[in-house]
Amino acid sequence: MFDVKKEAAALSAELETIYKDLHRHPEIGYDEHRTSGIIADYLRACGMEVQTGIAITGVVGTLDSGRPGKTLLIRADMDCLQVEEMTACDYRSENPGKMHACGHDAHVTMLLGAAKLLSAHRDAFRGKIKFLFEPSEESIPASMKETVRAAGYDGEGGAGFMIQQGVLEGVALALHVQPAVPAGKIQIARHEATASSDVYDIMLTGKGGHGAMPENAVDPVPAMAELITAIHMLPTREVSSMENCVISIGQVELPGSVWNVVPERAHIVGGFRTFNNDVRALLRQRIPELAEGIAKANRCTAVCTQTLGYDATINDEAMALEVSRTLENIVGEGNVILTNKPFMGSEDFGCFTQHVPGVLFWLGIGTGEDDKPLHNPYFKMDLQALPVGTACHVQNALHFLK
């Protein structure tokens, strides 16, 4: 067994160089051509079999120990957000309107470091490792949707697309940086890690008219108000109080209306999150039923379209316990937090855990000095965490493939 922490630390300068380059050149989902090219070249230099063009820009590097054993899949996501970076760092984004504000550049860097170390120590494990670099974890940008649909994928994030093209094998692991967790610590959910996320879009249509004569019109606003209340009641009256469930309404508008008009249409867009697929199915059924029933009662019509988003990430409990114990070798005893508290945000890694046992864990990067959250234009990565993330990947691989 080699000294994982020492060898990862020795890569610090190289990891920082890779990270800063990726951060300067962020690319949106399914357009990560530069990023995937860098990844493929690096993996080939490590002596791996490399597949490119999976799910358009996805990359998989396979490292075979040459000895029989299990397969471990380790994922990193590649895409950026369509956010204008506001930090003052000297390696800030050079691509206007694009920023790695969710740490995907760090995820790529850490996994490349792990690939380098493990390829140099094939004798330290059995079986094989698949280093998977996923495109478009943040969902499909509007500019790429036509390209993705033409390629034969009707889902959202890149995980399902890569699975559709046959990458899934063995068990799966992934890490995500998290400024809400202190640097030097790791947080792992025992079971429910991140929630599913689905979107609903409702257009209520009445009959427009003059605000002074509402009797000559059919006003969709009362229907909208009633529907907003009814949707918000679903988690408290139709879902068990033992379930984690969130419903939000994030967009309400009266298209083209002004103060003295009875509007023709009322528009509502929102989403719901849960960990239970039965609850998910119930909400997908009940929201359009409510929309249609309330619209009819108010002499309106309703059209409800829904986008099936990301699956919940459900950690395998036995694996989560193993990960928590083995990663104490990297961050020290007492610095791995095994929790029952889920995160209601969503992660495309859930698509993997719906098919195979897997674990997503949070790598702390919080410094305690005005840390900005993920997706914030001032988000800044703790560069000292790069070798820690690399060491975590290596330690997991050695543990599960021993």
C-alpha positions as CSV (number, residue, x, y, z in Angstrom):
1,M,0.0,0.0,0.0
2,F,1.4,3.4,-1.0
3,D,1.0,6.6,1.0
4,V,-2.2,8.1,-0.6
5,K,-2.2,11.4,1.2
6,K,1.5,12.0,0.5
7,E,1.3,11.2,-3.2
8,A,-1.8,13.3,-3.6
9,A,-0.2,16.2,-1.9
10,A,2.8,15.9,-4.2
11,L,0.4,16.5,-7.1
12,S,-0.8,19.8,-5.6
13,A,0.9,22.2,-8.1
14,E,-0.2,20.1,-11.1
15,L,-3.7,19.9,-9.9
16,E,-3.8,23.7,-9.3
17,T,-2.6,24.3,-12.9
18,I,-5.3,22.0,-14.3
19,Y,-8.0,23.6,-12.2
20,K,-7.1,27.2,-13.1
21,D,-7.0,26.4,-16.8
22,L,-10.5,24.7,-16.6
23,H,-11.8,27.6,-14.5
24,R,-10.7,30.1,-17.1
25,H,-12.4,28.2,-19.9
26,P,-15.9,27.1,-18.7
27,E,-18.2,25.4,-21.2
28,I,-21.9,24.7,-21.0
29,G,-23.5,21.3,-21.1
30,Y,-22.9,19.2,-24.2
31,D,-20.5,21.9,-25.5
32,E,-17.6,20.8,-23.3
33,H,-15.3,20.0,-26.3
34,R,-12.2,21.7,-25.0
35,T,-12.7,20.2,-21.5
36,S,-13.3,16.7,-22.8
37,G,-10.3,16.9,-25.1
38,I,-8.0,17.8,-22.1
39,I,-9.5,15.0,-20.1
40,A,-9.1,12.4,-22.9
41,D,-5.4,13.4,-23.5
42,Y,-4.6,13.2,-19.8
43,L,-6.2,9.8,-19.4
44,R,-4.4,8.5,-22.5
45,A,-1.1,9.8,-21.0
46,C,-1.9,7.7,-18.0
47,G,-2.0,4.6,-20.2
48,M,-5.8,4.1,-20.1
49,E,-8.3,2.9,-22.7
50,V,-10.3,6.0,-23.4
51,Q,-13.8,6.4,-25.0
52,T,-14.9,9.8,-26.2
53,G,-18.0,11.2,-27.7
54,I,-20.3,9.3,-25.3
55,A,-23.5,11.4,-24.8
56,I,-21.9,13.9,-27.3
57,T,-19.0,15.1,-25.1
58,G,-18.7,12.5,-22.3
59,V,-15.5,10.7,-21.6
60,V,-14.8,7.4,-20.0
61,G,-11.3,6.1,-19.1
62,T,-10.9,2.5,-18.0
63,L,-8.1,1.4,-15.8
64,D,-7.8,-2.4,-15.6
65,S,-5.6,-3.9,-13.0
66,G,-5.2,-7.1,-15.0
67,R,-6.5,-9.1,-12.1
68,P,-10.1,-10.4,-11.7
69,G,-12.3,-8.3,-9.4
70,K,-15.2,-5.9,-9.2
71,T,-15.8,-2.7,-11.2
72,L,-15.9,0.8,-9.6
73,L,-17.3,3.7,-11.5
74,I,-16.2,7.2,-10.3
75,R,-17.9,10.2,-11.8
76,A,-17.0,13.8,-12.2
77,D,-19.2,16.4,-14.0
78,M,-17.7,18.8,-16.5
79,D,-20.2,21.6,-17.4
80,C,-20.4,25.2,-16.1
81,L,-23.3,27.5,-15.3
82,Q,-24.5,30.4,-17.5
83,V,-23.5,32.9,-14.8
84,E,-21.2,36.0,-15.1
85,E,-18.3,35.5,-12.8
86,M,-17.9,38.4,-10.2
87,T,-14.8,37.2,-8.4
88,A,-11.5,39.1,-8.6
89,C,-9.3,36.0,-8.8
90,D,-6.5,36.0,-11.4
91,Y,-7.9,32.9,-13.0
92,R,-11.5,34.1,-13.4
93,S,-13.6,33.0,-16.4
94,E,-12.5,34.3,-19.8
95,N,-15.9,33.2,-21.3
96,P,-18.5,35.9,-20.8
97,G,-21.7,34.7,-19.2
98,K,-20.2,31.4,-18.2
99,M,-18.7,30.3,-14.9
100,H,-17.7,27.2,-13.0
101,A,-19.9,28.3,-10.0
102,C,-20.7,24.7,-8.9
103,G,-17.2,23.3,-8.6
104,H,-17.3,21.0,-11.6
105,D,-13.8,22.1,-12.7
106,A,-12.6,21.0,-9.3
107,H,-14.4,17.7,-9.7
108,V,-12.7,17.1,-13.0
109,T,-9.3,18.1,-11.6
110,M,-9.6,15.8,-8.6
111,L,-10.6,12.8,-10.6
112,L,-7.8,13.3,-13.1
113,G,-5.3,13.4,-10.2
114,A,-6.8,10.1,-8.9
115,A,-6.5,8.6,-12.4
116,K,-2.8,9.5,-12.5
117,L,-2.1,8.0,-9.1
118,L,-4.1,4.8,-9.5
119,S,-2.6,4.2,-13.0
120,A,0.8,4.3,-11.4
121,H,-0.3,1.7,-8.8
122,R,-2.3,-0.9,-10.7
123,D,-0.9,-3.5,-8.4
124,A,-2.7,-1.9,-5.4
125,F,-6.2,-3.0,-6.4
126,R,-8.1,-5.8,-8.2
127,G,-10.7,-5.4,-11.0
128,K,-11.1,-2.2,-12.9
129,I,-12.0,1.4,-12.5
130,K,-14.1,3.5,-14.9
131,F,-13.3,7.2,-14.7
132,L,-16.5,8.8,-16.0
133,F,-16.7,12.5,-17.0
134,E,-20.3,13.5,-17.4
135,P,-21.5,16.3,-19.6
136,S,-24.4,18.6,-18.8
137,E,-25.1,17.8,-15.1
138,E,-26.8,21.1,-14.8
139,S,-29.5,20.1,-17.4
140,I,-29.6,20.9,-21.1
141,P,-28.9,24.5,-22.1
142,A,-31.6,25.8,-24.4
143,S,-29.0,26.3,-27.2
144,M,-28.1,22.5,-27.1
145,K,-31.6,20.9,-26.7
146,E,-32.1,20.4,-30.4
147,T,-28.7,18.8,-30.8
148,V,-29.4,16.4,-27.8
149,R,-32.8,15.4,-29.1
150,A,-31.4,14.8,-32.5
151,A,-28.8,12.5,-30.9
152,G,-31.6,10.3,-29.5
153,Y,-31.9,11.4,-25.9
154,D,-35.1,12.8,-24.4
155,G,-34.0,13.2,-20.8
156,E,-32.4,16.2,-19.1
157,G,-29.0,15.6,-17.5
158,G,-26.0,13.8,-19.0
159,A,-26.1,10.8,-16.6
160,G,-29.1,9.2,-18.2
161,F,-27.7,9.8,-21.7
162,M,-24.4,8.1,-20.8
163,I,-26.3,5.2,-19.2
164,Q,-28.4,4.9,-22.3
165,Q,-25.1,4.5,-24.3
166,G,-23.9,1.7,-22.1
167,V,-21.4,3.0,-19.5
168,L,-23.0,1.6,-16.4
169,E,-21.2,-1.1,-14.6
170,G,-20.4,-2.1,-11.0
171,V,-20.9,0.3,-8.2
172,A,-20.7,4.1,-8.4
173,L,-19.1,6.9,-6.4
174,A,-19.0,10.7,-6.7
175,L,-18.0,13.7,-4.6
176,H,-19.2,17.2,-4.7
177,V,-17.5,20.2,-3.2
178,Q,-19.6,22.1,-0.6
179,P,-18.8,25.4,1.0
180,A,-21.5,24.8,3.6
181,V,-19.3,22.0,5.0
182,P,-16.0,23.1,6.7
183,A,-12.7,22.5,4.9
184,G,-11.1,19.3,6.2
185,K,-14.4,17.6,6.8
186,I,-16.6,15.3,4.7
187,Q,-20.4,14.9,5.0
188,I,-22.2,11.7,3.8
189,A,-25.9,11.0,3.9
190,R,-26.7,7.5,5.1
191,H,-29.5,7.1,2.6
192,E,-31.4,10.1,1.2
193,A,-28.6,12.3,-0.3
194,T,-30.3,14.7,-2.8
195,A,-33.9,15.0,-3.9
196,S,-35.5,14.5,-7.2
197,S,-36.6,17.6,-9.1
198,D,-39.5,18.0,-11.6
199,V,-41.0,21.0,-13.2
200,Y,-44.6,21.9,-14.0
201,D,-45.8,24.6,-16.3
202,I,-49.5,25.6,-16.2
203,M,-51.2,28.0,-18.6
204,L,-54.7,29.0,-17.6
205,T,-56.8,30.6,-20.3
206,G,-60.0,32.7,-19.9
207,K,-61.4,35.5,-22.0
208,G,-59.8,38.9,-21.9
209,G,-61.7,42.1,-21.5
210,H,-61.9,45.6,-20.1
211,G,-61.2,45.9,-16.4
212,A,-64.3,48.0,-15.9
213,M,-66.5,45.3,-17.3
214,P,-65.4,41.9,-15.9
215,E,-68.8,40.4,-16.4
216,N,-68.1,40.4,-20.1
217,A,-64.8,38.5,-19.6
218,V,-63.6,35.3,-18.0
219,D,-60.9,36.2,-15.5
220,P,-58.2,33.5,-15.1
221,V,-56.7,35.4,-12.1
222,P,-59.1,33.9,-9.4
223,A,-58.4,30.5,-10.9
224,M,-54.7,31.1,-10.6
225,A,-55.0,32.3,-7.0
226,E,-57.0,29.2,-6.0
227,L,-54.6,26.9,-7.8
228,I,-51.6,28.4,-6.1
229,T,-53.1,27.7,-2.7
230,A,-54.2,24.2,-3.8
231,I,-50.7,23.3,-5.0
232,H,-49.1,24.5,-1.8
233,M,-51.5,22.4,0.2
234,L,-50.4,19.1,-1.5
235,P,-47.4,18.4,0.8
236,T,-49.5,19.0,4.0
237,R,-52.8,17.2,3.0
238,E,-51.9,14.5,0.5
239,V,-48.3,13.5,1.3
240,S,-47.4,11.8,4.5
241,S,-45.8,14.0,7.1
242,M,-43.0,11.4,7.4
243,E,-41.9,12.2,3.8
244,N,-39.5,15.0,2.8
245,C,-41.3,16.9,0.1
246,V,-41.0,20.5,-1.2
247,I,-43.3,22.2,-3.8
248,S,-42.4,25.7,-5.0
249,I,-44.0,28.2,-7.4
250,G,-41.2,30.3,-8.8
251,Q,-42.9,32.1,-11.7
252,V,-46.3,33.8,-11.8
253,E,-47.3,36.1,-14.7
254,L,-50.2,37.5,-16.7
255,P,-48.7,37.6,-20.2
256,G,-49.3,40.9,-22.0
257,S,-51.6,42.4,-19.3
258,V,-51.8,45.8,-17.8
259,W,-53.6,47.3,-14.8
260,N,-57.0,48.0,-16.4
261,V,-57.4,44.7,-18.3
262,V,-58.9,41.4,-17.5
263,P,-56.1,39.2,-18.8
264,E,-56.6,36.4,-21.3
265,R,-54.1,34.1,-19.7
266,A,-52.4,33.4,-16.3
267,H,-49.1,31.5,-16.2
268,I,-47.6,29.5,-13.4
269,V,-44.3,27.6,-13.3
270,G,-42.9,25.7,-10.4
271,G,-41.3,22.5,-9.2
272,F,-41.4,19.8,-6.6
273,R,-38.8,17.7,-4.9
274,T,-38.9,14.5,-3.0
275,F,-37.0,11.2,-2.3
276,N,-39.9,8.9,-2.7
277,N,-40.8,7.8,-6.3
278,D,-44.4,7.1,-5.2
279,V,-44.8,10.7,-3.9
280,R,-43.2,11.9,-7.1
281,A,-45.8,10.0,-9.1
282,L,-48.6,11.3,-7.0
283,L,-47.6,14.9,-7.5
284,R,-47.2,14.4,-11.2
285,Q,-50.8,13.2,-11.2
286,R,-52.4,15.6,-8.8
287,I,-51.0,18.9,-10.1
288,P,-52.6,18.7,-13.6
289,E,-55.8,17.3,-12.0
290,L,-56.0,20.4,-9.7
291,A,-55.2,22.7,-12.6
292,E,-57.9,21.2,-14.8
293,G,-60.6,21.0,-12.0
294,I,-60.0,24.6,-10.7
295,A,-59.9,26.0,-14.3
296,K,-63.2,24.3,-15.1
297,A,-64.8,25.7,-11.9
298,N,-63.8,29.2,-13.0
299,R,-64.9,28.8,-16.6
300,C,-61.3,28.6,-17.8
301,T,-59.2,26.0,-19.5
302,A,-55.8,24.7,-18.3
303,V,-52.8,23.2,-20.1
304,C,-50.2,21.6,-17.8
305,T,-46.9,20.4,-19.2
306,Q,-44.4,18.6,-17.0
307,T,-40.7,18.0,-17.3
308,L,-39.4,14.9,-15.7
309,G,-36.2,16.1,-14.1
310,Y,-33.5,14.4,-11.9
311,D,-34.0,11.3,-9.9
312,A,-33.3,11.4,-6.2
313,T,-29.8,10.3,-5.2
314,I,-30.3,7.5,-2.7
315,N,-27.0,6.4,-1.1
316,D,-26.5,2.7,-0.5
317,E,-26.4,2.6,3.3
318,A,-23.8,-0.2,3.6
319,M,-21.6,1.6,1.1
320,A,-22.1,5.0,2.8
321,L,-20.8,3.4,6.1
322,E,-17.8,2.0,4.3
323,V,-17.0,5.3,2.7
324,S,-17.3,7.1,6.0
325,R,-14.8,4.7,7.6
326,T,-12.2,4.5,4.9
327,L,-12.2,8.3,4.3
328,E,-11.1,8.8,7.9
329,N,-7.7,7.7,6.6
330,I,-7.7,10.9,4.6
331,V,-9.3,13.6,6.7
332,G,-8.8,12.0,10.2
333,E,-11.0,10.4,12.7
334,G,-14.0,12.5,13.7
335,N,-13.9,14.5,10.5
336,V,-16.4,12.4,8.5
337,I,-20.0,13.4,9.3
338,L,-22.4,10.6,8.6
339,T,-25.9,12.2,8.7
340,N,-29.5,11.3,8.3
341,K,-30.3,14.8,7.2
342,P,-30.9,15.0,3.4
343,F,-30.2,17.8,1.0
344,M,-33.2,19.0,-0.9
345,G,-31.2,20.2,-3.9
346,S,-30.8,17.8,-6.8
347,E,-27.9,16.1,-8.5
348,D,-27.8,14.1,-11.7
349,F,-25.8,11.4,-9.9
350,G,-29.2,10.1,-8.7
351,C,-29.6,8.5,-12.2
352,F,-26.7,6.2,-11.4
353,T,-28.0,5.3,-7.9
354,Q,-31.4,4.4,-9.3
355,H,-29.7,1.6,-11.2
356,V,-26.6,0.5,-9.1
357,P,-25.5,0.8,-5.5
358,G,-23.7,4.1,-5.1
359,V,-22.7,7.0,-2.8
360,L,-22.4,10.7,-3.3
361,F,-20.5,12.6,-0.6
362,W,-19.8,16.2,0.1
363,L,-16.2,17.4,0.4
364,G,-16.0,20.5,2.6
365,I,-14.4,23.6,1.2
366,G,-15.8,26.1,3.7
367,T,-13.2,28.5,5.1
368,G,-15.4,30.4,7.5
369,E,-14.6,33.6,5.8
370,D,-17.7,34.8,4.0
371,D,-18.0,31.6,2.0
372,K,-20.4,32.0,-1.0
373,P,-22.8,29.1,-1.8
374,L,-22.7,27.0,-4.9
375,H,-24.2,28.7,-8.0
376,N,-23.2,32.1,-6.7
377,P,-21.3,34.5,-9.0
378,Y,-18.8,35.0,-6.2
379,F,-18.3,31.3,-5.5
380,K,-14.6,30.5,-5.0
381,M,-12.9,27.2,-4.6
382,D,-10.5,26.3,-1.8
383,L,-7.5,25.2,-3.8
384,Q,-6.1,23.3,-0.9
385,A,-9.0,20.9,-1.2
386,L,-7.9,19.6,-4.6
387,P,-5.3,17.0,-3.4
388,V,-7.8,16.1,-0.6
389,G,-10.4,15.2,-3.2
390,T,-7.9,13.3,-5.2
391,A,-6.9,11.3,-2.2
392,C,-10.5,10.6,-1.3
393,H,-11.1,9.0,-4.8
394,V,-7.9,6.9,-4.5
395,Q,-8.7,5.8,-1.0
396,N,-12.2,4.7,-2.0
397,A,-10.9,2.8,-5.0
398,L,-8.3,1.0,-2.9
399,H,-10.9,0.1,-0.3
400,F,-13.7,-1.2,-2.7
401,L,-11.3,-3.0,-5.0
402,K,-9.0,-4.5,-2.4
